[in-house]
Amino acid sequence: GTNSFNVSLEEYAEAETFFYFLNKGKILSIEKLDIEIEQYLLGLSHSTRQLARRAVNLAAQGKFKDIQNIKTTIQEK
């Protein structure tokens, strides 16, 4: 039903914002996606968890500059 569709849009927003960050180093704006604000915000909040996991993996690799970029980007928004 509608709830499943909304969850799918949240997952889409999460994937798009995370992928955009990995490629551009920035947070994807809602204007780039054709979704409602609620789905965007929920997807964005989920993508920050993905970024936190990435930061842990980067720390294990000693890539501290990349971790700082993640931290700075999340704090900007």
Disulfide bonds with the S-S distance in Angstrom:
none
